[in-house]
């Protein structure tokens, strides 16, 4: 009885081992099947066919609108404002009285000097006949003449002080906002208002020192006054160039006169465009299809259905395209989409050929 049970257990053990071996063998076969290489489809790309296009090397700079004339109106005399005429935002002509400072004490001194001058002049008139008959000596007569001259100088000095109490418009222009009120006590550090000539506007802009050779007095640049509309451009003529470069930025300051009665607020931001060199025929590609690295720049060309990585040299960079000066010829097929999936000397599938203009707007 005991032997019969032992034989049954041995038989079951053999069946269990055989089943386990079959399972392991099937698992190994499945893993080997999974590890077998599968053929991947070639990446899908879009391309452009390069064609020579006209390229102008245009440099962009930032500038600021400057009034033709600008002044802060300060009083030359210290005192209380007795008259104030500041037509804010209005056009006034040269010589218009804007403000007056209290001058009563100066007027009194002026009248006093005039009275002294009259007395001194009468005294000289009485002494002159006596001098001719030697009724007085020359020294007394010279002292009387000196008193006349001194009184005249006092009158001129006092009159100059009175003139300083009057603030007038130095040129034709538009008055800014009033900064003081009538009756205020002011000194020469206080600003009454500002004045600007808003016709014949100028602008100042800066360029790197290396571009100074392209800046000449009398040459023309293009200017955009509206930041929301880059297509509307005005002309400006360069009238002066600062001979010394900024010691911090190494930039040159250029001043130009806006033409065509361009309208803008002084202090407004403008963009300036000028050409660096002559226009030429060059090959352009979208900027985002260039693969940069620490050593060089590359483009992916399609040759005989395979990707070919090519080193290139770039030139002028435009808004969304860049000039290729070396490495690509006219008629080459350049990958513009799917760049990340292409591999050198591996097949690629071209989905469509795009025009360069459509790539620019994407």
C-alpha positions in Angstrom: 0.0 0.0 0.0 2.8 2.4 0.8 4.7 1.6 -2.4 1.6 2.2 -4.6 1.2 5.7 -3.1 4.9 6.5 -3.7 4.6 5.5 -7.4 1.6 7.8 -7.9 3.5 10.7 -6.3 6.5 10.2 -8.6 4.3 10.1 -11.6 2.6 13.4 -10.7 6.0 15.0 -10.1 7.2 14.1 -13.5 4.0 15.6 -15.1 4.5 18.8 -13.1 8.1 19.2 -14.3 7.2 18.6 -17.9 4.4 21.2 -17.7 6.8 23.7 -16.2 9.4 23.1 -18.9 6.9 23.7 -21.6 5.8 27.0 -20.1 9.4 28.2 -19.8 10.2 27.1 -23.4 7.1 29.0 -24.7 8.1 32.1 -22.7 11.7 32.1 -24.0 10.3 31.7 -27.6 8.0 34.7 -27.1 10.8 36.9 -25.8 13.1 35.9 -28.7 10.2 36.8 -31.1 9.7 40.2 -29.4 13.4 40.9 -29.7 13.5 40.3 -33.4 14.0 43.6 -35.4 11.0 45.3 -36.9 11.4 47.6 -40.0 10.5 51.2 -39.1 8.8 53.4 -41.8 10.9 56.4 -43.0 10.0 59.8 -41.3 7.7 62.1 -43.2 9.1 65.6 -44.1 8.1 68.7 -46.0 10.7 70.4 -48.2 11.5 73.5 -50.2 13.4 73.8 -53.4 15.9 76.6 -53.1 15.8 79.4 -55.6 18.0 82.6 -55.7 16.1 85.7 -54.3 17.0 89.4 -54.0 18.4 90.1 -50.5 19.0 93.6 -49.1 21.2 93.8 -46.0 18.9 96.1 -43.9 20.0 97.1 -40.4 17.4 98.1 -37.8 18.1 100.6 -35.0 16.1 102.2 -32.3 15.5 106.0 -32.1 13.6 108.8 -30.3 11.7 111.7 -31.8 13.2 115.1 -30.9 11.6 118.5 -31.2 13.2 120.9 -33.5 13.5 123.3 -30.6 12.9 122.6 -26.9 13.2 124.8 -23.9 12.2 124.8 -20.2 11.0 128.3 -19.2 12.8 129.3 -16.0 12.5 132.8 -14.4 15.9 134.6 -14.3 14.7 136.8 -11.3 13.5 135.6 -7.9 10.1 136.9 -6.7 6.4 136.6 -6.8 4.5 136.0 -10.1 2.2 138.9 -10.8 1.2 138.0 -14.4 0.8 134.5 -15.9 -0.2 133.6 -19.4 0.4 129.9 -20.2 -2.0 128.7 -23.0 -1.4 125.0 -22.4 -1.0 123.0 -25.6 -1.5 126.1 -27.7 0.8 127.6 -30.4 2.3 131.0 -29.6 4.6 133.3 -31.4 8.1 134.4 -30.4 8.1 137.3 -27.9 4.7 136.5 -26.4 4.8 137.4 -22.6 4.2 134.3 -20.6 4.9 135.5 -17.0 6.0 138.6 -15.1 7.8 138.7 -11.7 7.1 141.5 -9.2 9.5 144.4 -10.1 8.2 147.2 -8.0 11.5 147.6 -6.1 13.5 147.6 -9.3 11.3 150.2 -10.9 11.7 152.4 -7.8 15.5 152.0 -8.1 15.3 152.9 -11.7 13.4 156.1 -11.1 15.9 157.0 -8.3 18.8 156.5 -10.7 17.1 158.6 -13.4 16.6 161.4 -10.9 20.2 161.2 -9.9 21.3 161.3 -13.5 19.2 164.4 -14.2 20.8 166.2 -11.2 24.3 165.1 -12.2 23.8 166.2 -15.8 22.6 169.6 -14.7 25.7 170.0 -12.5 28.0 169.1 -15.4 26.2 171.7 -17.6 26.8 174.4 -15.0 30.5 173.5 -14.5 31.3 173.3 -18.2 31.3 177.2 -18.8 33.3 177.7 -15.7 36.0 175.2 -16.8 36.5 177.2 -20.1 37.3 180.4 -18.1 39.3 178.4 -15.4 36.6 179.1 -12.8 37.0 175.5 -11.5 39.8 173.0 -11.7 39.8 170.0 -14.1 39.5 167.5 -11.3 36.1 168.8 -10.1 34.7 168.8 -13.6 35.9 165.2 -14.2 34.3 164.1 -10.9 31.0 165.6 -12.0 31.2 163.8 -15.4 32.0 160.6 -13.7 28.9 160.9 -11.6 26.8 161.2 -14.8 28.4 158.1 -16.3 27.9 156.2 -13.0 24.2 157.0 -13.0 23.8 155.9 -16.6 25.4 152.6 -15.7 23.0 152.2 -12.7 20.1 152.8 -15.0 21.2 150.2 -17.5 21.9 147.7 -14.7 18.5 148.2 -13.1 16.8 148.0 -16.5 18.5 144.7 -17.2 17.2 143.4 -13.9 13.7 144.5 -14.8 13.9 142.8 -18.2 14.8 139.6 -16.4 11.4 139.7 -14.6 9.6 139.2 -17.9 9.5 135.7 -19.3 8.7 135.6 -23.0 8.5 132.9 -25.7 12.0 132.5 -27.2 10.6 131.1 -30.5 7.4 130.1 -32.2 6.1 126.9 -30.7 3.6 125.0 -28.6 3.5 125.6 -24.9 3.4 122.6 -22.5 1.6 122.2 -19.2 1.7 125.0 -16.7 3.8 124.1 -13.6 3.1 127.1 -11.3 0.2 129.4 -10.4 -0.1 133.2 -10.3 1.1 134.6 -7.0 3.7 131.8 -6.4 7.1 132.7 -5.2 9.6 131.4 -7.7 13.4 131.2 -8.3 15.6 130.4 -11.3 15.3 126.7 -10.4 11.5 126.6 -10.9 10.0 125.6 -14.3 7.0 127.7 -15.4 6.3 125.6 -18.5 8.0 124.1 -21.5 8.0 125.0 -25.2 8.6 122.9 -28.2 8.7 123.3 -32.0 6.7 120.3 -33.3 7.2 121.1 -37.0 10.4 120.0 -38.7 10.8 117.1 -36.2 14.1 115.4 -35.7 15.1 112.1 -34.3 18.2 110.7 -32.6 19.2 107.0 -33.0 22.2 105.0 -32.2 24.1 102.4 -34.3 27.1 100.2 -33.4 30.5 101.9 -34.3 31.1 99.3 -37.0 28.1 100.7 -39.0 29.4 104.3 -38.8 30.9 104.0 -42.3 27.5 103.6 -43.7 26.3 106.8 -42.1 26.9 110.0 -44.0 25.5 113.5 -43.7 22.8 113.9 -46.3 22.0 110.2 -46.8 18.4 108.9 -46.3 17.1 106.3 -43.8 13.6 104.8 -43.4 11.6 105.4 -40.2 8.5 103.8 -38.8 6.7 106.1 -36.3 3.8 103.8 -35.5 4.8 100.7 -33.6 1.6 98.9 -34.7 2.2 99.5 -38.4 5.7 98.6 -39.6 4.7 98.9 -43.2 4.1 102.7 -43.1 7.6 104.2 -43.4 8.8 107.8 -43.6 12.0 109.2 -44.9 14.5 111.0 -42.8 17.7 112.8 -43.8 20.8 112.6 -41.7 21.9 116.1 -40.6 24.6 115.4 -38.0 26.7 112.6 -36.6 28.2 112.7 -33.1 32.0 112.3 -33.7 32.6 110.6 -30.4 31.3 107.1 -29.7 29.7 106.3 -26.3 32.4 105.0 -24.0 30.0 102.4 -22.5 28.0 101.1 -25.4 30.5 102.0 -28.2 27.6 103.3 -30.2 27.4 106.4 -32.4 24.5 108.9 -32.1 23.0 110.0 -35.4 20.5 112.9 -35.8 18.2 113.0 -38.8 15.4 115.3 -40.0 12.0 113.8 -40.7 10.6 114.5 -44.1 7.1 114.8 -45.6 5.8 116.7 -42.6 5.8 113.5 -40.5 3.7 113.8 -37.3 4.8 112.4 -34.0 5.2 113.4 -30.4 8.6 114.4 -29.2 10.1 111.6 -27.1 8.2 108.9 -29.1 10.0 105.6 -29.9 10.8 105.0 -33.6 12.5 102.3 -35.6 15.1 103.2 -38.1 16.1 101.1 -41.1 19.1 101.6 -43.3 20.9 99.5 -46.0 24.3 98.0 -45.5 25.7 97.4 -48.9 24.0 96.7 -52.2 21.2 94.2 -53.0 22.2 90.8 -54.3 20.9 87.4 -55.3 21.1 84.9 -52.5 19.5 81.7 -51.3 17.1 82.0 -48.3 15.8 79.2 -46.0 13.5 79.3 -43.0 15.4 80.1 -39.8 13.8 77.2 -37.9 15.2 74.5 -40.2 18.8 75.2 -39.4 20.4 72.9 -36.8 22.9 74.9 -34.7 25.8 73.4 -32.8 28.9 74.6 -31.0 31.0 73.8 -34.1 28.9 74.6 -37.1 25.4 75.0 -38.5 23.7 72.3 -40.6 20.8 71.9 -43.0 19.2 68.6 -44.1 19.1 68.0 -47.8 17.2 65.3 -49.6 19.4 63.4 -52.1 18.1 60.2 -53.8 15.4 59.8 -51.2 17.8 59.9 -48.3 18.6 62.7 -45.8 22.0 64.3 -46.1 23.3 66.6 -43.3 25.3 69.5 -44.8 27.4 72.2 -43.1 26.3 75.7 -44.1 27.4 79.3 -43.6 24.8 81.9 -42.9 24.7 85.6 -43.8 21.9 88.2 -43.4 19.2 87.2 -41.0 15.7 88.5 -41.9 12.5 88.3 -39.9 11.8 84.6 -40.5 14.5 83.6 -43.0 18.2 83.5 -43.2 20.7 83.9 -46.1 22.8 80.8 -46.9 26.2 81.9 -48.4 27.9 78.5 -48.5 26.8 74.9 -48.5 23.6 75.0 -50.5 23.1 75.6 -54.2 20.1 76.6 -56.2 17.7 73.7 -56.9 18.7 71.8 -53.7 15.9 70.2 -51.7 15.9 71.4 -48.1 13.9 69.7 -45.2 11.8 72.3 -43.4 9.5 70.2 -41.3 10.3 66.9 -39.6 13.9 68.0 -39.0 14.1 66.3 -35.6 13.1 62.8 -37.0 15.5 62.7 -40.0 18.8 60.8 -39.7 21.9 61.2 -41.8 22.0 58.9 -44.8 18.7 57.3 -43.9 15.6 57.3 -46.1 12.9 60.0 -45.7 9.5 60.3 -47.3 8.7 63.7 -48.8 5.1 64.6 -48.2 4.9 67.9 -50.1 7.1 70.7 -51.6 6.3 74.0 -50.0 7.0 77.5 -51.4 9.2 79.6 -49.2 6.5 82.3 -48.7 4.2 79.7 -47.1 6.9 78.6 -44.7 7.5 82.2 -43.7 3.9 82.7 -42.6 3.6 79.5 -40.6 
